[in-house]
Amino acid sequence: MKRFLALGLLALCLMVSIVACQGGGERIVIGSKNFTEQIILGEILAQQIERKTNIKVDRKFNLGGTFVCLTGIQKGELDIYPEYTGTAYGAILKLGAESDPKKVLETVQGRFERDFQLLWTKPFGFNNSFAMVIRGDDARKLNLQTLSQAANYTPKWRAGFGPEFLNREDGFPGLAKAYNLKLVSQPKVMDLGLLYRSLQAKEVDIVAGSTTDGLLSTLDLTILKDDKRYFPPYEAAAVVRRETYQKHPELREVLDQLGGLISDKTMQELNYRVDGKKEDVKQVVQEFLKSK
């Protein structure tokens, strides 16, 4: 009887071992919000971990907005997700608008660890902030590089904005005050997907886009420098559960290797390949990481 029991236990152990080899072992879950750039960043994090460690990664991308991901990581349903410092500072911590990137980063790092037991990686290197964009021809003809310079010409310009930018705290009302911007008429409110098309068609002369919009890498458009640093910084980085780092200490160095790796221009190009050219996100990310 004892012999049969021992053999049974041995068989059970072998089965558990086989299952572990086939699909068990250490796993972490990476989430993302529901837009292209977030899915790309989530895939970069996943492939970086798979390339550099033996940890298996489950992907839960396209989940929804900021608070869906925040709730998921607080509940332990996610281990990591990409976030932006300005979103964390203003929307999550409700601290208003702040233009100093260093202050914003240090504040969100400290408060996230204290309040949520969440840690930030080194920023990836790009800033997904608002961008005031004009035609390249106009920028060259008028020798315009900054918003302060453009303010001399905006009284003759028409503007196109998304609904959010027209009304939000860090949007047009504050921008107009900071730069004394005047326009020939009330800004046109339009769908975000139409902004650059309308600018090219000369239906408007200045639009509010994003510094990492994919189309900016392909069109003859110019981002005006925010020389008064009005817009809050939205530096991208990964947010990680403290327990996940404690369980997998090797992750800290692996994820920090992504620090400073992605410029605004690079993020524009990655967004365009996935969003504009409809390339497979896994292939795009694989090629990007190999190139680095």
Backbone as CSV, one residue per row, in Angstrom:
resi,resn,N_x,N_y,N_z,CA_x,CA_y,CA_z,C_x,C_y,C_z
1,MET,0.836,-1.201,0.000,0.000,0.000,0.000,0.876,1.260,0.000
2,LYS,1.895,1.253,0.866,2.809,2.395,0.937,3.526,2.589,-0.388
3,ARG,3.876,1.417,-1.030,4.577,1.505,-2.304,3.691,2.178,-3.348
4,PHE,2.384,1.780,-3.395,1.455,2.381,-4.354,1.276,3.872,-4.084
5,LEU,1.215,4.231,-2.790,1.057,5.644,-2.424,2.281,6.459,-2.871
6,ALA,3.458,5.867,-2.655,4.696,6.545,-3.053,4.760,6.719,-4.570
7,LEU,4.369,5.641,-5.294,4.369,5.734,-6.753,3.368,6.779,-7.246
8,GLY,2.211,6.833,-6.568,1.197,7.821,-6.938,1.692,9.242,-6.735
9,LEU,2.367,9.483,-5.600,2.920,10.811,-5.331,3.986,11.177,-6.346
10,LEU,4.825,10.187,-6.721,5.865,10.425,-7.708,5.257,10.804,-9.060
11,ALA,4.205,10.077,-9.450,3.537,10.372,-10.723,2.928,11.767,-10.717
12,LEU,2.332,12.130,-9.572,1.733,13.452,-9.450,2.785,14.548,-9.583
13,CYS,3.932,14.334,-8.925,5.029,15.310,-9.009,5.531,15.465,-10.437
14,LEU,5.624,14.324,-11.156,6.073,14.378,-12.539,5.096,15.155,-13.413
15,MET,3.797,14.935,-13.167,2.777,15.644,-13.943,2.856,17.150,-13.705
16,VAL,3.008,17.545,-12.439,3.121,18.966,-12.101,4.341,19.575,-12.780
17,SER,5.440,18.805,-12.767,6.678,19.279,-13.392,6.496,19.481,-14.891
18,ILE,5.796,18.535,-15.548,5.569,18.615,-16.986,4.700,19.818,-17.318
19,VAL,3.631,20.015,-16.532,2.741,21.149,-16.757,3.498,22.461,-16.618
20,ALA,4.364,22.525,-15.589,5.155,23.737,-15.360,6.056,24.025,-16.540
21,CYS,6.673,22.981,-17.088,7.564,23.154,-18.227,6.796,23.595,-19.469
22,GLN,5.539,23.078,-19.579,4.778,23.373,-20.787,4.181,24.774,-20.781
23,GLY,3.770,25.295,-19.636,3.113,26.601,-19.696,3.033,27.296,-18.369
24,GLY,3.575,26.765,-17.322,3.491,27.393,-16.019,4.668,28.305,-15.794
25,GLY,5.165,28.307,-14.572,6.314,29.136,-14.252,5.914,30.552,-13.936
26,GLU,6.920,31.440,-13.863,6.692,32.821,-13.484,6.055,33.602,-14.626
27,ARG,5.001,34.356,-14.297,4.303,35.149,-15.298,4.003,36.521,-14.727
28,ILE,4.011,37.518,-15.599,3.538,38.836,-15.202,2.548,39.324,-16.255
29,VAL,1.734,40.305,-15.893,0.698,40.826,-16.785,0.983,42.299,-17.074
30,ILE,1.045,42.630,-18.359,1.238,44.017,-18.788,-0.052,44.510,-19.425
31,GLY,-0.512,45.673,-18.998,-1.722,46.268,-19.556,-1.403,47.528,-20.340
32,SER,-2.415,48.061,-20.997,-2.271,49.352,-21.682,-3.640,49.994,-21.831
33,LYS,-3.616,51.301,-22.085,-4.851,52.025,-22.388,-5.276,51.714,-23.829
34,ASN,-6.352,52.365,-24.252,-6.968,51.957,-25.521,-6.662,52.896,-26.687
35,PHE,-5.357,53.172,-26.913,-4.982,53.862,-28.144,-3.619,53.351,-28.598
36,THR,-3.311,53.615,-29.865,-2.176,52.980,-30.539,-0.867,53.127,-29.780
37,GLU,-0.534,54.333,-29.370,0.754,54.558,-28.703,0.896,53.700,-27.457
38,GLN,-0.183,53.579,-26.688,-0.141,52.764,-25.474,0.079,51.289,-25.795
39,ILE,-0.556,50.816,-26.845,-0.395,49.403,-27.234,1.049,49.146,-27.680
40,ILE,1.630,50.093,-28.411,3.030,49.975,-28.827,3.935,49.920,-27.600
41,LEU,3.714,50.825,-26.653,4.544,50.853,-25.441,4.379,49.574,-24.634
42,GLY,3.149,49.078,-24.530,2.931,47.823,-23.827,3.685,46.677,-24.470
43,GLU,3.691,46.659,-25.806,4.397,45.607,-26.535,5.909,45.753,-26.380
44,ILE,6.423,46.989,-26.353,7.852,47.214,-26.114,8.240,46.655,-24.748
45,LEU,7.446,46.937,-23.733,7.722,46.417,-22.388,7.699,44.894,-22.381
46,ALA,6.688,44.320,-23.040,6.550,42.858,-23.057,7.746,42.203,-23.752
47,GLN,8.115,42.701,-24.927,9.217,42.083,-25.670,10.554,42.301,-24.970
48,GLN,10.726,43.448,-24.331,11.964,43.684,-23.589,12.123,42.655,-22.470
49,ILE,11.036,42.392,-21.750,11.084,41.402,-20.660,11.321,40.007,-21.209
50,GLU,10.651,39.659,-22.299,10.817,38.324,-22.890,12.217,38.127,-23.448
51,ARG,12.827,39.189,-23.968,14.179,39.083,-24.527,15.238,38.967,-23.441
52,LYS,15.019,39.641,-22.315,16.072,39.793,-21.314,15.911,38.895,-20.086
53,THR,14.759,38.247,-19.928,14.525,37.406,-18.747,13.844,36.109,-19.170
54,ASN,13.623,35.235,-18.195,12.878,34.002,-18.441,11.412,34.128,-18.019
55,ILE,10.985,35.334,-17.714,9.613,35.555,-17.264,8.670,35.562,-18.463
56,LYS,7.538,34.886,-18.310,6.517,34.878,-19.360,5.587,36.075,-19.148
57,VAL,5.124,36.641,-20.266,4.318,37.853,-20.208,2.929,37.601,-20.779
58,ASP,1.917,37.973,-20.025,0.542,37.997,-20.521,0.205,39.436,-20.883
59,ARG,-0.353,39.630,-22.075,-0.683,40.961,-22.560,-2.178,41.229,-22.379
60,LYS,-2.496,42.342,-21.727,-3.885,42.796,-21.593,-3.938,44.247,-22.062
61,PHE,-3.883,44.403,-23.394,-3.831,45.736,-23.981,-5.230,46.243,-24.309
62,ASN,-5.293,47.535,-24.648,-6.541,48.145,-25.110,-7.650,48.077,-24.061
63,LEU,-7.278,48.280,-22.805,-8.223,48.071,-21.708,-9.224,49.203,-21.547
64,GLY,-8.832,50.411,-21.834,-9.698,51.561,-21.589,-8.842,52.742,-21.190
65,GLY,-9.402,53.640,-20.385,-8.713,54.851,-20.011,-7.781,54.690,-18.826
66,THR,-7.314,55.821,-18.338,-6.335,55.871,-17.253,-6.795,55.097,-16.025
67,PHE,-8.028,55.337,-15.583,-8.457,54.780,-14.299,-8.780,53.286,-14.379
68,VAL,-9.042,52.784,-15.587,-9.196,51.330,-15.755,-7.857,50.651,-15.474
69,CYS,-6.782,51.197,-16.044,-5.452,50.620,-15.829,-5.000,50.809,-14.383
70,LEU,-5.259,51.978,-13.820,-4.857,52.232,-12.435,-5.557,51.274,-11.472
71,THR,-6.855,51.081,-11.668,-7.600,50.146,-10.815,-7.070,48.730,-10.973
72,GLY,-6.770,48.345,-12.226,-6.260,47.001,-12.484,-4.938,46.734,-11.794
73,ILE,-4.032,47.707,-11.822,-2.718,47.486,-11.206,-2.819,47.550,-9.683
74,GLN,-3.730,48.354,-9.159,-3.922,48.407,-7.715,-4.512,47.101,-7.179
75,LYS,-5.367,46.474,-7.979,-5.982,45.211,-7.565,-5.071,44.008,-7.798
76,GLY,-3.936,44.226,-8.449,-3.032,43.122,-8.744,-3.395,42.361,-10.001
77,GLU,-4.357,42.885,-10.786,-4.718,42.242,-12.056,-3.680,42.565,-13.131
78,LEU,-2.954,43.663,-12.953,-1.846,44.040,-13.823,-0.594,44.201,-12.976
79,ASP,0.551,43.934,-13.584,1.838,44.183,-12.916,2.479,45.479,-13.389
80,ILE,2.235,45.814,-14.656,2.899,46.962,-15.287,1.943,47.575,-16.298
81,TYR,1.983,48.895,-16.438,1.325,49.540,-17.577,2.028,50.867,-17.862
82,PRO,1.987,51.365,-19.113,2.623,52.641,-19.445,1.739,53.802,-19.001
83,GLU,2.370,54.864,-18.500,1.627,56.041,-18.045,2.417,57.297,-18.393
84,TYR,1.771,58.436,-18.260,2.373,59.722,-18.571,2.422,60.576,-17.302
85,THR,3.538,61.272,-17.100,3.707,62.014,-15.855,2.642,63.087,-15.670
86,GLY,2.289,63.797,-16.752,1.277,64.833,-16.653,-0.093,64.291,-16.306
87,THR,-0.422,63.111,-16.834,-1.696,62.463,-16.515,-1.730,62.060,-15.044
88,ALA,-0.619,61.507,-14.576,-0.542,61.096,-13.169,-0.646,62.310,-12.251
89,TYR,0.033,63.388,-12.609,0.077,64.595,-11.773,-1.285,65.291,-11.722
90,GLY,-1.882,65.468,-12.906,-3.119,66.244,-12.971,-4.381,65.426,-12.764
91,ALA,-4.503,64.307,-13.477,-5.748,63.536,-13.451,-5.838,62.595,-12.257
92,ILE,-4.734,61.904,-11.931,-4.776,60.909,-10.847,-4.569,61.571,-9.489
93,LEU,-3.516,62.373,-9.365,-3.215,63.013,-8.084,-3.963,64.337,-7.895
94,LYS,-4.558,64.834,-8.982,-5.382,66.053,-8.929,-4.601,67.250,-8.357
95,LEU,-3.393,67.439,-8.874,-2.532,68.514,-8.402,-2.519,69.714,-9.355
96,GLY,-3.402,69.699,-10.355,-3.460,70.819,-11.289,-2.412,70.707,-12.373
97,ALA,-2.040,71.835,-12.943,-1.058,71.859,-14.035,0.277,72.385,-13.516
98,GLU,1.357,71.747,-13.964,2.716,72.130,-13.574,3.614,71.936,-14.783
99,SER,4.423,72.953,-15.120,5.215,72.898,-16.345,6.638,72.402,-16.156
100,ASP,7.094,72.226,-14.923,8.468,71.786,-14.665,8.543,70.258,-14.728
101,PRO,9.182,69.694,-15.763,9.213,68.232,-15.910,9.834,67.518,-14.717
102,LYS,10.911,68.096,-14.163,11.592,67.453,-13.034,10.689,67.404,-11.810
103,LYS,10.008,68.501,-11.528,9.104,68.543,-10.378,7.959,67.557,-10.549
104,VAL,7.404,67.505,-11.755,6.288,66.592,-12.016,6.724,65.139,-11.818
105,LEU,7.868,64.777,-12.396,8.354,63.401,-12.278,8.634,63.036,-10.830
106,GLU,9.339,63.892,-10.120,9.672,63.586,-8.718,8.419,63.481,-7.857
107,THR,7.432,64.325,-8.137,6.192,64.296,-7.362,5.420,63.007,-7.597
108,VAL,5.264,62.619,-8.864,4.484,61.403,-9.133,5.228,60.159,-8.639
109,GLN,6.549,60.161,-8.740,7.317,59.026,-8.221,7.088,58.867,-6.719
110,GLY,7.199,59.970,-5.984,7.045,59.913,-4.531,5.636,59.575,-4.094
111,ARG,4.654,60.224,-4.704,3.275,60.012,-4.292,2.765,58.632,-4.693
112,PHE,3.149,58.143,-5.862,2.695,56.821,-6.300,3.239,55.730,-5.374
113,GLU,4.500,55.878,-4.973,5.070,54.870,-4.074,4.402,54.930,-2.703
114,ARG,4.201,56.137,-2.209,3.613,56.290,-0.880,2.135,55.899,-0.842
115,ASP,1.370,56.354,-1.822,-0.083,56.179,-1.784,-0.560,54.862,-2.392
116,PHE,0.158,54.385,-3.423,-0.333,53.221,-4.171,0.623,52.027,-4.173
117,GLN,1.824,52.177,-3.603,2.857,51.136,-3.661,3.196,50.800,-5.118
118,LEU,3.257,51.846,-5.937,3.603,51.705,-7.346,4.877,52.498,-7.632
119,LEU,5.741,51.931,-8.468,7.025,52.547,-8.788,7.090,52.901,-10.271
120,TRP,7.852,53.949,-10.594,8.023,54.390,-11.976,9.402,53.979,-12.484
121,THR,9.442,53.549,-13.744,10.725,53.302,-14.389,11.309,54.634,-14.853
122,LYS,12.517,54.584,-15.391,13.065,55.778,-16.037,12.179,56.132,-17.240
123,PRO,11.916,57.417,-17.478,11.113,57.798,-18.645,11.722,57.283,-19.945
124,PHE,10.842,56.945,-20.890,11.286,56.361,-22.158,12.044,57.358,-23.034
125,GLY,11.817,58.657,-22.813,12.581,59.647,-23.579,11.743,60.625,-24.374
126,PHE,10.446,60.346,-24.550,9.611,61.261,-25.329,8.533,61.887,-24.450
127,ASN,7.954,62.961,-24.965,6.957,63.729,-24.234,5.713,63.858,-25.106
128,ASN,4.633,63.187,-24.735,3.395,63.241,-25.509,2.526,64.380,-24.978
129,SER,2.909,65.583,-25.359,2.194,66.770,-24.894,1.418,67.389,-26.043
130,PHE,0.625,68.419,-25.732,-0.011,69.187,-26.794,1.064,69.840,-27.646
131,ALA,0.740,70.044,-28.920,1.668,70.695,-29.843,0.879,71.627,-30.749
132,MET,1.325,72.873,-30.846,0.720,73.815,-31.786,1.457,73.672,-33.114
133,VAL,0.694,73.352,-34.159,1.282,72.941,-35.431,0.824,73.885,-36.542
134,ILE,1.777,74.256,-37.402,1.460,75.074,-38.574,2.044,74.404,-39.819
135,ARG,1.696,74.927,-40.983,2.252,74.387,-42.225,3.748,74.684,-42.316
136,GLY,4.486,73.740,-42.868,5.927,73.935,-43.029,6.244,75.135,-43.897
137,ASP,5.436,75.359,-44.937,5.648,76.508,-45.825,5.573,77.824,-45.053
138,ASP,4.576,77.934,-44.178,4.411,79.165,-43.396,5.578,79.361,-42.428
139,ALA,6.007,78.261,-41.824,7.123,78.355,-40.874,8.384,78.852,-41.559
140,ARG,8.643,78.360,-42.769,9.856,78.766,-43.501,9.721,80.196,-44.036
141,LYS,8.560,80.511,-44.576,8.342,81.832,-45.177,8.430,82.948,-44.131
142,LEU,7.870,82.681,-42.941,7.837,83.693,-41.886,8.953,83.514,-40.862
143,ASN,9.778,82.471,-41.065,10.885,82.171,-40.151,10.380,81.984,-38.714
144,LEU,9.401,81.118,-38.567,8.770,80.882,-37.267,9.258,79.581,-36.661
145,GLN,9.682,79.653,-35.413,10.101,78.459,-34.680,9.381,78.318,-33.345
146,THR,8.944,79.443,-32.773,8.360,79.414,-31.434,6.945,79.984,-31.429
147,LEU,6.217,79.687,-30.364,4.877,80.243,-30.195,4.916,81.757,-29.980
148,SER,5.948,82.229,-29.302,6.075,83.669,-29.099,6.205,84.401,-30.434
149,GLN,6.966,83.829,-31.348,7.102,84.436,-32.674,5.782,84.382,-33.438
150,ALA,5.087,83.244,-33.333,3.824,83.074,-34.068,2.737,84.010,-33.568
151,ALA,2.803,84.420,-32.295,1.773,85.302,-31.724,1.642,86.607,-32.505
152,ASN,2.701,87.030,-33.203,2.647,88.248,-34.010,1.788,88.084,-35.256
153,TYR,1.538,86.819,-35.645,0.802,86.552,-36.889,-0.587,85.965,-36.650
154,THR,-0.825,85.429,-35.467,-2.108,84.737,-35.214,-3.341,85.623,-35.361
155,PRO,-3.281,86.989,-35.187,-4.495,87.781,-35.414,-5.063,87.648,-36.828
156,LYS,-4.257,87.128,-37.766,-4.742,86.903,-39.134,-5.008,85.420,-39.416
157,TRP,-4.844,84.565,-38.398,-4.947,83.116,-38.589,-6.267,82.563,-38.066
158,ARG,-6.653,81.433,-38.682,-7.790,80.640,-38.199,-7.237,79.398,-37.519
159,ALA,-7.888,78.975,-36.446,-7.403,77.826,-35.669,-8.405,76.681,-35.714
160,GLY,-7.860,75.456,-35.602,-8.692,74.258,-35.503,-8.278,73.452,-34.280
161,PHE,-9.232,73.168,-33.394,-8.942,72.441,-32.150,-9.935,71.298,-31.961
162,GLY,-9.494,70.279,-31.231,-10.423,69.279,-30.752,-11.262,69.854,-29.619
163,PRO,-12.417,69.263,-29.326,-13.308,69.805,-28.290,-12.627,69.923,-26.927
164,GLU,-11.790,68.948,-26.597,-11.153,68.934,-25.282,-10.195,70.106,-25.118
165,PHE,-9.385,70.365,-26.135,-8.372,71.408,-26.036,-8.994,72.793,-25.877
166,LEU,-10.161,72.988,-26.466,-10.796,74.301,-26.438,-11.193,74.713,-25.025
167,ASN,-11.479,73.728,-24.160,-12.050,74.055,-22.850,-11.207,73.643,-21.645
168,ARG,-10.281,72.694,-21.807,-9.607,72.152,-20.639,-8.633,73.149,-20.015
169,GLU,-8.312,72.915,-18.756,-7.501,73.849,-17.967,-6.154,74.151,-18.621
170,ASP,-5.506,73.107,-19.156,-4.192,73.312,-19.783,-4.309,73.437,-21.296
171,GLY,-5.483,73.870,-21.773,-5.717,74.016,-23.199,-5.655,75.452,-23.676
172,PHE,-6.582,75.814,-24.590,-6.481,77.088,-25.282,-6.660,78.321,-24.398
173,PRO,-7.609,78.363,-23.471,-7.772,79.593,-22.675,-6.482,80.033,-21.984
174,GLY,-5.797,79.099,-21.343,-4.546,79.435,-20.675,-3.433,79.741,-21.656
175,LEU,-3.418,79.023,-22.782,-2.391,79.256,-23.804,-2.525,80.664,-24.387
176,ALA,-3.761,81.066,-24.684,-4.007,82.394,-25.243,-3.548,83.480,-24.281
177,LYS,-3.768,83.251,-23.005,-3.349,84.231,-21.998,-1.826,84.273,-21.872
178,ALA,-1.193,83.096,-21.863,0.262,83.031,-21.684,1.010,83.708,-22.828
179,TYR,0.500,83.558,-24.057,1.200,84.086,-25.232,0.504,85.298,-25.859
180,ASN,-0.586,85.747,-25.228,-1.381,86.845,-25.781,-1.788,86.533,-27.226
181,LEU,-2.292,85.308,-27.420,-2.702,84.877,-28.753,-4.080,85.428,-29.091
182,LYS,-4.187,86.046,-30.256,-5.476,86.495,-30.777,-5.678,85.859,-32.142
183,LEU,-6.930,85.544,-32.472,-7.246,84.879,-33.732,-8.237,85.724,-34.516
184,VAL,-8.267,85.521,-35.826,-9.168,86.283,-36.682,-10.627,85.910,-36.434
185,SER,-10.877,84.712,-35.920,-12.245,84.256,-35.655,-12.217,83.194,-34.566
186,GLN,-13.388,82.799,-34.106,-13.472,81.738,-33.110,-12.856,80.444,-33.667
187,PRO,-12.096,79.690,-32.851,-11.514,78.434,-33.334,-12.585,77.458,-33.820
188,LYS,-12.266,76.744,-34.896,-13.158,75.694,-35.389,-12.967,74.448,-34.528
189,VAL,-14.061,73.886,-34.061,-13.993,72.649,-33.290,-14.205,71.493,-34.254
190,MET,-13.257,70.563,-34.281,-13.343,69.471,-35.253,-12.802,68.178,-34.669
191,ASP,-13.114,67.088,-35.334,-12.604,65.781,-34.944,-11.085,65.776,-35.051
192,LEU,-10.434,65.107,-34.084,-8.969,65.106,-34.062,-8.369,64.561,-35.345
193,GLY,-9.045,63.607,-35.968,-8.525,63.012,-37.192,-8.531,63.946,-38.386
194,LEU,-9.244,65.075,-38.270,-9.341,66.015,-39.392,-8.395,67.209,-39.268
195,LEU,-7.735,67.350,-38.143,-6.938,68.543,-37.875,-5.869,68.788,-38.937
196,TYR,-5.028,67.789,-39.185,-3.906,67.988,-40.101,-4.378,68.093,-41.547
197,ARG,-5.448,67.378,-41.867,-6.012,67.463,-43.215,-6.526,68.884,-43.488
198,SER,-7.204,69.455,-42.491,-7.723,70.817,-42.628,-6.590,71.833,-42.710
199,LEU,-5.511,71.577,-41.983,-4.354,72.458,-42.027,-3.706,72.423,-43.406
200,GLN,-3.539,71.235,-43.951,-2.956,71.106,-45.285,-3.828,71.732,-46.362
201,ALA,-5.154,71.612,-46.188,-6.101,72.156,-47.162,-6.284,73.668,-47.015
202,LYS,-5.575,74.270,-46.061,-5.627,75.711,-45.792,-7.009,76.177,-45.339
203,GLU,-7.743,75.258,-44.712,-9.017,75.634,-44.107,-8.778,76.300,-42.750
204,VAL,-7.645,75.964,-42.116,-7.196,76.611,-40.884,-5.693,76.834,-41.016
205,ASP,-5.135,77.644,-40.097,-3.718,77.993,-40.197,-2.874,77.480,-39.037
206,ILE,-3.524,77.091,-37.959,-2.821,76.540,-36.801,-3.753,75.565,-36.104
207,VAL,-3.207,74.433,-35.656,-4.026,73.426,-34.976,-3.303,72.961,-33.712
208,ALA,-4.086,72.371,-32.818,-3.522,71.787,-31.597,-3.495,70.277,-31.753
209,GLY,-2.305,69.737,-31.950,-2.139,68.294,-32.083,-1.392,67.731,-30.899
210,SER,-0.666,66.656,-31.139,0.142,66.008,-30.107,1.550,65.823,-30.651
211,THR,2.530,65.958,-29.776,3.932,65.897,-30.216,4.323,64.546,-30.807
212,THR,3.531,63.499,-30.555,3.897,62.175,-31.070,2.904,61.647,-32.107
213,ASP,2.050,62.523,-32.649,1.123,62.089,-33.696,1.887,61.493,-34.867
214,GLY,1.434,60.343,-35.343,2.129,59.644,-36.410,2.245,60.440,-37.697
215,LEU,1.203,61.207,-38.039,1.221,61.948,-39.297,2.297,63.015,-39.340
216,LEU,2.754,63.467,-38.184,3.796,64.493,-38.157,5.107,63.992,-38.755
217,SER,5.271,62.667,-38.806,6.504,62.107,-39.369,6.458,62.036,-40.890
218,THR,5.284,62.317,-41.489,5.142,62.145,-42.940,4.713,63.412,-43.665
219,LEU,4.179,64.396,-42.950,3.656,65.595,-43.587,4.608,66.777,-43.388
220,ASP,4.521,67.750,-44.292,5.347,68.955,-44.196,4.678,69.929,-43.223
221,LEU,4.809,69.637,-41.936,4.225,70.451,-40.881,5.309,70.789,-39.857
222,THR,5.095,71.859,-39.119,6.076,72.315,-38.138,5.422,72.458,-36.777
223,ILE,6.039,71.868,-35.753,5.609,72.074,-34.375,6.281,73.323,-33.846
224,LEU,5.488,74.270,-33.365,6.050,75.489,-32.782,6.527,75.204,-31.363
225,LYS,7.727,75.644,-31.064,8.294,75.398,-29.737,7.524,76.180,-28.681
226,ASP,7.173,75.477,-27.616,6.486,76.087,-26.476,7.540,76.773,-25.604
227,ASP,8.021,77.947,-26.053,9.184,78.576,-25.433,8.907,79.129,-24.036
228,LYS,7.637,79.309,-23.671,7.301,79.747,-22.312,6.932,78.566,-21.399
229,ARG,7.080,77.369,-21.947,6.814,76.137,-21.187,5.432,76.172,-20.535
230,TYR,4.446,76.475,-21.371,3.069,76.532,-20.878,2.494,75.132,-20.669
231,PHE,2.687,74.265,-21.662,2.067,72.941,-21.591,2.732,72.073,-20.533
232,PRO,1.952,71.344,-19.744,2.534,70.409,-18.766,3.293,69.291,-19.487
233,PRO,4.312,68.729,-18.847,5.029,67.603,-19.459,4.218,66.314,-19.359
234,TYR,4.267,65.538,-20.409,3.631,64.219,-20.403,4.681,63.186,-20.808
235,GLU,5.701,63.050,-19.960,6.753,62.069,-20.236,6.209,60.660,-19.980
236,ALA,6.506,59.760,-20.886,6.012,58.387,-20.755,7.017,57.511,-20.021
237,ALA,6.501,56.636,-19.185,7.319,55.657,-18.460,6.400,54.499,-18.088
238,ALA,6.970,53.480,-17.470,6.155,52.354,-17.015,5.918,52.456,-15.516
239,VAL,4.707,52.132,-15.106,4.351,52.041,-13.690,4.334,50.563,-13.309
240,VAL,5.001,50.219,-12.203,5.205,48.819,-11.813,4.785,48.623,-10.358
241,ARG,4.094,47.532,-10.089,3.755,47.196,-8.703,5.028,46.921,-7.902
242,ARG,5.105,47.454,-6.689,6.280,47.225,-5.857,6.464,45.733,-5.591
243,GLU,5.363,45.012,-5.402,5.443,43.563,-5.163,6.061,42.836,-6.352
244,THR,5.793,43.340,-7.559,6.348,42.708,-8.765,7.863,42.857,-8.788
245,TYR,8.364,44.030,-8.428,9.815,44.230,-8.334,10.423,43.366,-7.225
246,GLN,9.725,43.227,-6.121,10.230,42.407,-5.020,10.327,40.946,-5.439
247,LYS,9.357,40.505,-6.221,9.335,39.115,-6.682,10.325,38.880,-7.821
248,HIS,10.518,39.893,-8.652,11.412,39.783,-9.812,12.374,40.976,-9.815
249,PRO,13.355,40.998,-8.936,14.250,42.160,-8.843,15.027,42.443,-10.124
250,GLU,15.188,41.435,-10.975,15.914,41.644,-12.230,15.160,42.572,-13.180
251,LEU,13.855,42.745,-12.955,13.052,43.573,-13.841,13.454,45.041,-13.807
252,ARG,13.903,45.513,-12.662,14.207,46.934,-12.536,15.260,47.371,-13.559
253,GLU,16.360,46.620,-13.631,17.416,46.971,-14.584,16.952,46.779,-16.018
254,VAL,16.208,45.707,-16.261,15.739,45.398,-17.617,14.829,46.506,-18.141
255,LEU,13.913,46.988,-17.311,12.982,48.028,-17.741,13.669,49.386,-17.836
256,ASP,14.606,49.648,-16.935,15.314,50.927,-16.987,16.225,51.043,-18.205
257,GLN,16.534,49.911,-18.845,17.299,49.957,-20.092,16.530,50.674,-21.200
258,LEU,15.213,50.772,-21.049,14.391,51.479,-22.028,14.418,52.992,-21.803
259,GLY,15.018,53.436,-20.710,15.074,54.858,-20.396,15.800,55.654,-21.466
260,GLY,15.165,56.715,-21.951,15.779,57.589,-22.949,15.900,56.987,-24.330
261,LEU,15.255,55.854,-24.578,15.449,55.125,-25.834,14.542,55.622,-26.965
262,ILE,13.456,56.314,-26.614,12.454,56.678,-27.623,12.312,58.201,-27.672
263,SER,12.685,58.809,-28.776,12.530,60.254,-28.945,11.118,60.565,-29.435
264,ASP,10.749,61.850,-29.426,9.454,62.249,-29.986,9.331,61.777,-31.431
265,LYS,10.400,61.975,-32.211,10.386,61.611,-33.630,10.220,60.098,-33.807
266,THR,10.924,59.337,-32.982,10.813,57.878,-33.065,9.398,57.427,-32.739
267,MET,8.788,58.032,-31.718,7.429,57.642,-31.352,6.444,58.010,-32.449
268,GLN,6.667,59.153,-33.106,5.837,59.513,-34.265,5.904,58.418,-35.333
269,GLU,7.122,57.981,-35.620,7.320,56.975,-36.675,6.682,55.646,-36.307
270,LEU,6.830,55.217,-35.049,6.219,53.965,-34.610,4.695,54.061,-34.682
271,ASN,4.150,55.190,-34.236,2.699,55.383,-34.307,2.206,55.337,-35.746
272,TYR,2.954,55.969,-36.647,2.522,56.000,-38.045,2.567,54.604,-38.679
273,ARG,3.599,53.840,-38.361,3.698,52.498,-38.947,2.511,51.621,-38.539
274,VAL,2.102,51.746,-37.277,0.992,50.918,-36.792,-0.360,51.512,-37.172
275,ASP,-0.518,52.820,-36.965,-1.809,53.472,-37.175,-2.041,53.835,-38.629
276,GLY,-1.003,54.405,-39.270,-1.160,54.884,-40.636,-0.951,53.808,-41.688
277,LYS,0.098,53.005,-41.513,0.430,51.980,-42.509,-0.145,50.609,-42.158
278,LYS,-0.757,50.516,-40.983,-1.428,49.279,-40.540,-0.479,48.087,-40.453
279,GLU,0.748,48.338,-40.052,1.698,47.242,-39.861,1.433,46.553,-38.529
280,ASP,1.852,45.294,-38.428,1.650,44.505,-37.215,2.488,45.069,-36.071
281,VAL,1.835,45.339,-34.942,2.527,46.004,-33.837,3.687,45.164,-33.302
282,LYS,3.532,43.846,-33.256,4.608,42.996,-32.741,5.834,43.059,-33.645
283,GLN,5.607,43.073,-34.949,6.721,43.144,-35.892,7.411,44.502,-35.821
284,VAL,6.625,45.563,-35.717,7.178,46.919,-35.617,8.059,47.037,-34.376
285,VAL,7.568,46.538,-33.257,8.319,46.621,-32.002,9.573,45.750,-32.059
286,GLN,9.455,44.570,-32.642,10.608,43.680,-32.758,11.726,44.343,-33.548
287,GLU,11.381,44.984,-34.650,12.378,45.666,-35.479,12.979,46.852,-34.738
288,PHE,12.136,47.575,-33.996,12.630,48.717,-33.244,13.646,48.287,-32.191
289,LEU,13.315,47.268,-31.419,14.221,46.810,-30.357,15.511,46.236,-30.932
290,LYS,15.425,45.549,-32.046,16.645,45.034,-32.690,17.546,46.185,-33.128
291,SER,16.940,47.271,-33.605,17.725,48.410,-34.078,18.425,49.127,-32.940
292,LYS,17.949,48.926,-31.717,18.552,49.584,-30.558,19.540,48.659,-29.822
